[in-house]
Structure formats: C-alpha cells, structure tokens
Amino acid sequence: NQLLAPPNIATSSLDWTQVSNVGAALIFSPFIGFGVAAIVLLILKRVLKKRPELFVPPNGDAPPPFWIRVLLILTCTGVSFAHGSNDGQKGMGLIMLILIGVAPLAYSLNKTMDTAQVQSFVVASEKAASVLSPNTPEITDSAARATLTHYIQEREFAPEVIPAVAVLSRHVGQSVAGYDTLDKIPAKDVATLRNDIYLSSATLKRLDKDKVMPELTKADSQVVSDYRKSLDQATQYIPTWVKVAVALALGLGTMVGWKRIVVTVGERIG
C-alpha cells in the first residue's frame, strides 16, 4: 500500500513514528531485559548461597519448599501473562494489517462509530480548526495536504503549517457532517478521508513533539487534545470479532501448551 499509493497519500499507509517506536523497543528491550536479569541473578546468588537445599533436587516424592512452589506459580503466571499480552497485540496488529491491505474500504475507517460519536467528531473538528486559526485561511484543500505532507516527511516547520492543518481539520469535519455513520461514506471518498484524517493527526502530534504548537489557553489545548483523540478513534480501531478470535486462539493455545511453559521454567531453567 505504501508503494502503490498516489503521491498525496503516500504517508497514509504507515505511521512511521509508531514504526520507529516499535523498532526501538525491539532493539533495546532485550538488552534491558538481560541486564535486569543479570543483576537479579547476581543478587540471588549472594542471598541464596547459604541455602544449599535449594540446589539439590527433592528426594523421592517430597515436594520442594513451599515458597519455591509459590515462586514457580508466580513466575509461570507472569510468563504466560507477558507472552499472552505480547502475542495478543501482535496477533491483532497483524490481522488488522492484512484486513486493511486486502479490504481497505471496509477497514480503513472505524465504521462502528455511532451517530453521536460521528456528530461529536464533526463538532470537535470545527472547534479545533477555529482554535488553530480563528480566521479562515485562504488555502485550498490540495495545498493544505501538500504542506502537511511535506512537514511530516521532512520535519521542517513553516508558518503555513498551522493554517493548513486548520483548513484540513475543517474539511474533515465537513466531509463527515453529511453522514450519520462512517459506513455511509461513499467508497470513492474513503481513501481521501482517511488520508486527511491521518495528515491532521500526524501533524498535530508532530507540532506537539517539536514544541511549535501556537500558544493556547488551557481550554483551547483541551479542544485540540480531544480532537486528536477523535481522529485516532476514527482510524485506529480493532473490530470486536478480531479481539475475540485472538483471545480464543491464545486461550486454546495456552490450554494445550501450558505444560511446556511449566516444564521449561520449572525444570530446565529452574
């Protein structure tokens, strides 16, 4: 999708900020984990070296010490929870990538938003546009898209970015205002609307990160913050059936594979 998208929609397929965050986490988290584990191991070696019974397997059917059994249960539970959470996020993310790639018209917008949420979105768009630029700028929608795309890609702030995001925010609200729900938006307008929503959301995040957002009152800042949440709600969602399917898959997998976790943690590692 990223490679095949038209020039003005080239930034809408992937959120590169999130990609970089995930990449950094994947690179640095193993080092942090191994470092913390090494520190804990060294501490335990010093603390437990005076307990030789811990390093000798139980005789016959004698159970290990009670606190060791408790620790084993907590450890296995923690491993299952951590892996389950991680696998659940990856599973839902991969399914959504496939769905958006295969059927973008069906899953690129959050069509589960009800009428009240859509109307709140329209109101938030208009309020945010008025806060960012009280006077309606004389900028065309296409020019606003080009300005925001350049800012997101090159990270070069220019004074026209603020009025451009105001224009596009107002346009997004007007594009949705005529429909009760997002699933009624014509198929030919879905790609453009999603791109406009992405450009508005990414620009506001970048402005905040670069600390170039215009000075706003506390109330106005809350208006912009609420609008950003509305933008994310319109595109960043996971259908209920995907959550249920992933939960069932992980649950059934745990029912079958729990013994492997216990054996690995309790016998091989322990």
C-alpha positions in Angstrom: 0.0 0.0 0.0 2.8 2.4 0.9 4.5 1.9 -2.5 1.3 1.9 -4.6 -0.4 4.9 -3.0 -0.7 8.1 -5.0 1.8 10.9 -4.2 -0.5 12.8 -1.8 -1.5 9.6 0.0 2.0 8.3 0.4 2.1 8.9 4.1 -1.2 7.4 5.0 -0.4 3.7 4.8 2.2 3.5 7.6 2.6 5.7 10.7 6.4 5.9 10.7 6.5 7.4 14.1 4.9 4.3 15.5 7.1 2.1 13.4 10.3 3.8 14.8 9.0 3.4 18.3 8.3 -0.3 17.9 11.7 -0.8 16.2 13.5 1.0 19.0 11.6 -1.2 21.6 12.5 -4.3 19.7 16.2 -3.3 19.6 16.7 -2.1 23.2 14.3 -4.2 25.2 16.4 -7.4 25.0 19.4 -5.5 26.3 17.4 -4.0 29.2 15.8 -7.4 30.0 19.1 -9.3 30.0 20.7 -6.5 32.1 18.0 -6.6 34.7 18.0 -10.4 34.7 21.8 -10.4 35.3 21.5 -8.0 38.2 18.8 -10.1 39.8 20.8 -13.3 39.2 23.9 -11.9 40.9 21.8 -10.7 43.9 20.1 -14.0 44.3 23.4 -15.9 44.1 24.7 -13.9 47.1 21.5 -14.1 49.1 20.7 -17.8 48.5 24.2 -19.3 48.6 23.7 -20.1 52.2 20.7 -22.3 51.4 22.3 -25.4 49.8 18.9 -27.3 49.9 17.7 -25.1 47.1 20.3 -26.5 44.8 19.5 -30.2 45.5 16.5 -31.9 43.9 13.9 -33.2 46.3 14.2 -36.8 47.5 11.5 -39.1 46.0 8.1 -37.6 46.1 9.0 -34.9 48.6 7.8 -31.5 47.4 10.2 -28.6 47.1 10.0 -25.8 49.7 6.7 -24.0 49.8 8.0 -20.6 48.8 9.7 -22.2 45.8 6.4 -23.6 44.7 4.8 -20.2 45.2 7.6 -18.6 43.2 7.2 -21.1 40.4 3.5 -20.4 40.2 4.0 -16.7 40.1 6.8 -17.0 37.6 4.8 -19.2 35.2 1.8 -16.9 35.6 3.9 -13.9 34.8 5.5 -15.6 31.8 2.0 -16.6 30.5 0.6 -13.1 31.1 3.5 -11.3 29.4 3.6 -13.6 26.4 -0.1 -13.6 26.1 -0.3 -9.8 26.1 2.5 -9.5 23.6 1.1 -12.2 21.4 -2.3 -10.7 21.6 -1.1 -7.3 20.5 0.9 -8.8 17.6 -1.9 -11.1 16.6 -4.5 -8.2 16.4 -2.0 -5.9 14.7 -1.1 -8.5 12.0 -4.8 -9.3 11.4 -5.6 -5.6 11.0 -2.7 -5.1 8.6 -4.0 -7.9 6.5 -7.6 -6.6 6.6 -6.6 -3.1 5.7 -4.3 -4.3 2.9 -6.9 -6.7 1.5 -10.1 -4.7 2.1 -9.1 -1.1 2.7 -12.6 0.3 2.0 -14.0 -1.9 4.7 -11.5 -1.5 7.5 -9.6 1.8 6.9 -12.2 3.8 8.8 -13.9 2.9 12.1 -17.4 2.1 10.9 -18.5 1.1 14.3 -18.8 4.7 15.4 -22.4 5.6 16.1 -24.3 8.7 15.2 -23.5 10.5 18.4 -19.8 9.8 18.1 -19.8 11.0 14.5 -21.5 14.2 15.4 -19.0 14.7 18.3 -16.3 14.2 15.7 -17.7 16.9 13.5 -18.1 19.4 16.3 -14.5 18.6 17.5 -13.2 19.2 14.0 -14.8 22.6 13.7 -13.7 23.7 17.2 -10.1 22.6 16.7 -10.0 24.4 13.3 -11.3 27.6 15.0 -8.8 27.3 17.8 -5.8 26.8 15.5 -6.8 29.5 13.1 -9.6 31.8 14.1 -9.7 33.5 10.7 -10.4 31.1 7.9 -7.2 30.8 5.8 -7.4 31.2 2.0 -5.8 27.8 1.4 -7.1 25.1 -0.9 -7.5 21.6 0.4 -4.9 20.3 -2.0 -2.4 22.9 -1.0 -3.1 22.1 2.7 -2.4 18.4 2.0 0.8 19.2 0.2 2.0 21.4 3.1 1.3 18.9 5.8 2.7 16.0 3.8 6.0 18.0 3.4 6.1 18.8 7.1 5.5 15.2 8.2 8.1 13.8 5.7 10.8 16.4 6.0 10.0 17.6 9.6 10.6 21.2 8.5 8.2 23.5 10.2 6.9 26.6 8.3 4.3 29.2 9.4 1.8 27.9 6.9 1.6 24.5 8.6 -0.8 25.8 11.3 -3.4 27.3 8.9 -3.0 24.3 6.7 -3.9 21.9 9.5 -6.8 24.1 10.4 -8.1 24.1 6.8 -7.8 20.3 6.6 -9.4 19.8 10.0 -12.4 21.8 9.0 -12.6 19.9 5.7 -12.5 16.6 7.5 -15.4 17.7 9.7 -17.4 18.9 6.7 -16.7 15.7 4.8 -18.2 13.6 7.6 -21.0 16.0 8.6 -23.4 14.8 5.9 -23.4 11.2 7.2 -24.9 9.6 10.3 -22.1 6.9 10.4 -18.8 6.4 8.6 -20.0 3.3 6.8 -22.3 5.5 4.7 -19.4 7.5 3.2 -19.1 6.6 -0.5 -16.3 4.2 -1.4 -14.7 6.8 -3.7 -14.2 9.2 -0.8 -12.9 6.7 1.8 -9.2 6.8 0.8 -9.1 10.6 0.7 -10.9 11.0 4.0 -8.5 8.5 5.7 -5.5 10.4 4.3 -6.9 13.7 5.5 -7.5 12.3 9.0 -4.0 10.8 9.1 -2.4 14.1 7.9 -4.3 16.1 10.6 -3.5 13.6 13.4 0.2 13.2 12.4 0.7 16.9 12.1 -0.8 17.7 15.5 1.4 15.1 17.1 4.5 16.4 15.3 3.7 20.0 16.3 3.4 19.0 19.9 6.6 16.9 19.7 8.5 19.7 18.0 7.1 22.2 20.6 6.0 24.6 17.8 2.3 24.5 18.6 0.9 28.0 19.0 0.3 29.3 22.5 -3.1 28.2 23.6 -5.2 28.6 26.7 -5.8 25.5 28.8 -9.3 25.2 27.4 -8.1 25.5 23.8 -5.4 23.0 24.4 -8.1 20.6 25.7 -10.1 21.2 22.5 -7.1 20.2 20.3 -6.4 17.2 22.5 -10.0 16.0 22.3 -9.8 16.4 18.5 -6.7 14.3 18.3 -8.4 11.6 20.2 -11.3 11.8 17.8 -9.0 11.5 14.8 -7.3 8.4 16.3 -10.7 6.9 17.1 -11.8 7.2 13.5 -8.9 5.2 12.1 -7.1 3.3 14.9 -9.6 0.6 16.0 -9.9 -3.1 16.1 -13.2 -4.9 15.4 -14.6 -6.9 18.3 -14.5 -10.1 16.3 -10.8 -9.8 15.8 -10.3 -9.4 19.6 -12.5 -12.4 20.3 -10.7 -14.5 17.7 -7.2 -13.7 19.0 -8.4 -14.2 22.6 -9.8 -17.6 21.7 -6.7 -18.6 19.8 -4.4 -17.7 22.7 -6.7 -19.3 25.2 -6.8 -22.6 23.3 -3.1 -22.4 22.7 -2.5 -22.0 26.4 -4.7 -24.9 27.3 -2.6 -27.1 25.1 0.8 -25.6 25.7 0.7 -24.8 29.4 2.8 -27.8 30.3 5.6 -26.7 28.0 5.8 -23.4 29.9 5.9 -25.2 33.3 8.5 -27.7 32.2 10.7 -25.1 30.6 10.5 -22.7 33.6 10.3 -25.2 36.4 12.7 -28.0 35.2 15.0 -26.7 32.5 15.6 -23.1 33.6 14.9 -23.9 37.3 
